[in-house]
Amino acid sequence: MTFSKYAMLFVPIALVATTPSPAQSSSEQMARVVQHMKAVGTMSANFTQTDRSGGTLTGKLLLKRPGQVRFEYQKDVPLLIVADGRALTMVDYEVRQVQRWPIRNSPLAALLDPGQDLARFGKILPTSTNDVVSVEVRDPKRPEYGTITMIFVDKPGAPGGLTLNGWVALDSKNNRTTIRLTDISYNGTIAKNAFTWKDPRPVRRKS
């Protein structure tokens, strides 16, 4: 797989809306999500990523708020995605290419540093069951940044009583990515070097 093919995987879908939940108002649901987000300093999980054609990849996710994340893919996939608090970096070790952009320009900003984005751009979507909360985040003035829809499920004992089940994303070209999380652990210790990466590009010698 080439770098360009990998790159299309990490841009974001809105869930199909069903019957509105009568149990809580949208503002109450949003308050629960914000409470959960504020209570989660770190998170680790296994993930399954599905693209618009149905292709799947698996890997390990490490997250530390604000602004740090690491997506380490299965051993046969030479791809790494890392955010170090400032920039989101996609590294393709197969073709030795690196792409970087500001975190705020990615839909993942709502996940990595959610406070401002949720308050300004978040919207509760209807779901078919009371124990699921769906939040769509997009900036209507910046459609090129894409849309992310995060899915939370009730879980007693989890931060804020919710756990992040995954998210779906849609970019400005309608490329869709779905992430499902399993084996989630909250607020554990994550090594400081977890959000660094090795540059695969050839070193240019000075003449």
C-alpha positions in Angstrom: 0.0 0.0 0.0 1.3 3.5 -0.8 1.4 6.5 1.4 -1.5 8.2 -0.5 -3.7 5.1 0.0 -3.0 5.1 3.7 -3.6 8.8 4.0 -7.2 8.6 2.9 -7.9 6.2 5.8 -7.7 8.8 8.5 -10.3 11.3 7.6 -13.8 11.1 8.9 -19.2 9.6 8.8 -22.1 10.7 10.6 -24.1 7.8 12.2 -27.5 7.2 10.8 -29.9 9.0 13.0 -32.8 6.9 14.4 -35.3 7.5 17.1 -34.5 10.4 19.5 -33.8 9.3 23.1 -36.4 10.7 25.6 -34.4 10.0 28.7 -32.1 13.0 28.6 -32.1 16.4 26.8 -29.3 17.2 24.4 -27.7 19.6 26.8 -27.7 16.9 29.5 -26.1 14.4 27.2 -23.5 16.9 26.1 -22.7 17.7 29.8 -22.1 14.0 30.4 -19.7 13.8 27.4 -17.8 16.9 28.6 -17.6 15.4 32.1 -16.2 12.2 30.7 -13.6 14.0 28.5 -12.4 16.1 31.4 -12.0 13.0 33.6 -9.8 11.2 31.0 -6.2 12.2 31.1 -4.9 9.1 29.3 -6.4 6.2 27.4 -5.1 3.0 25.8 -7.1 0.6 23.6 -7.0 -1.8 20.7 -8.6 -0.5 17.6 -10.1 -1.7 14.4 -10.1 0.7 11.5 -12.5 0.2 8.5 -12.3 2.3 5.4 -15.1 3.2 2.9 -14.4 0.0 0.8 -14.7 -2.3 3.9 -10.9 -2.9 4.3 -9.8 -3.3 7.9 -6.7 -2.7 9.8 -6.0 -3.2 13.5 -3.6 -1.7 16.0 -2.9 -0.1 19.4 -4.0 3.3 20.4 -2.4 5.5 23.1 -3.8 8.9 24.0 -2.8 11.6 26.4 -4.7 14.8 26.6 -4.2 17.5 25.6 -3.0 16.8 22.1 -1.1 13.6 22.1 -2.0 10.3 20.4 -0.3 7.3 18.8 -1.9 4.9 16.3 0.5 1.9 15.9 -0.7 -0.5 13.3 -0.5 -4.2 13.0 3.0 -5.5 12.2 2.5 -5.9 8.5 1.4 -2.3 8.1 4.4 0.1 8.0 2.3 3.1 9.1 2.5 5.3 12.2 0.3 8.2 13.2 1.4 10.4 16.0 0.4 13.7 17.5 2.9 15.3 19.8 0.7 18.2 21.2 1.4 20.5 18.2 1.2 18.6 15.0 -0.3 15.4 13.7 2.2 13.3 11.8 1.6 10.4 9.4 4.7 8.3 8.7 4.8 5.7 6.0 7.9 3.7 6.5 7.3 1.7 3.3 7.8 4.7 1.0 9.7 6.8 3.5 7.3 9.7 3.5 6.2 12.0 6.2 3.1 14.3 6.2 2.4 16.8 9.0 -0.4 19.2 9.7 -1.6 21.2 12.7 -3.8 19.2 15.0 -6.5 21.9 14.8 -6.8 21.2 11.1 -7.8 17.5 11.8 -11.1 16.2 13.0 -9.1 14.4 15.7 -8.8 17.8 17.4 -12.2 17.2 19.0 -10.8 14.0 20.6 -7.4 15.2 21.5 -8.3 18.6 23.0 -12.1 18.5 23.2 -13.0 21.4 25.4 -13.3 24.3 23.0 -14.4 22.2 20.0 -17.2 20.5 21.8 -18.5 23.7 23.3 -18.5 25.5 19.9 -19.1 22.8 17.3 -20.5 19.7 19.0 -24.0 18.5 18.4 -25.8 15.6 19.9 -27.3 13.2 17.4 -30.4 11.0 18.0 -29.7 7.3 18.8 -31.9 4.3 19.1 -31.1 3.5 22.7 -30.8 5.5 25.9 -27.4 4.1 26.8 -25.6 5.4 23.7 -24.6 9.0 23.2 -23.5 10.2 19.8 -21.7 13.6 19.3 -21.0 15.1 15.9 -18.3 17.7 15.8 -17.6 19.9 12.7 -16.7 23.5 12.1 -19.2 24.8 9.5 -16.8 27.6 8.6 -14.0 25.0 7.9 -15.6 22.1 6.0 -12.1 21.1 4.8 -11.3 20.0 8.3 -13.9 17.2 8.1 -16.4 15.8 10.6 -16.0 13.4 13.5 -18.8 11.6 15.2 -17.8 10.1 18.6 -19.9 7.2 20.1 -20.1 6.8 23.8 -21.8 4.0 25.7 -22.9 3.9 29.3 -20.5 2.1 31.6 -20.7 2.2 35.4 -17.3 2.9 36.9 -15.9 4.5 33.8 -15.0 8.2 33.8 -18.2 10.2 33.8 -20.1 6.9 33.6 -19.3 6.7 29.9 -16.8 4.8 27.7 -15.7 5.8 24.2 -16.9 3.0 21.8 -15.2 4.6 18.8 -15.8 7.2 16.1 -16.6 7.7 12.5 -15.1 10.4 10.3 -15.8 12.0 7.0 -13.5 14.3 5.1 -14.4 17.0 2.6 -14.2 14.4 -0.2 -16.5 12.0 1.5 -13.8 9.5 2.4 -15.1 7.6 5.4 -13.2 6.0 8.2 -14.6 4.0 11.1 -12.7 3.3 14.3 -13.9 0.8 16.9 -12.2 0.5 20.3 -11.8 -2.6 22.6 -9.9 -3.4 25.8 -10.0 0.3 26.8 -8.0 1.4 29.9 -8.3 4.9 31.3 -5.9 7.1 33.2 -2.9 4.7 33.3 0.7 5.7 32.9 2.0 6.2 29.4 5.7 6.6 28.6 6.9 10.1 27.6 8.5 8.7 24.4 5.2 7.1 23.2 4.5 10.2 21.1 7.8 10.4 19.3 8.6 8.8 15.9 11.6 7.8 13.8 12.1 9.8 10.6 12.4 7.3 7.7 13.5 10.0 5.1 17.1 9.8 3.9 19.5 12.2 5.5 20.7 14.8 3.1 24.4 15.4 3.3 25.7 18.9 3.1 28.0 19.5 0.1 
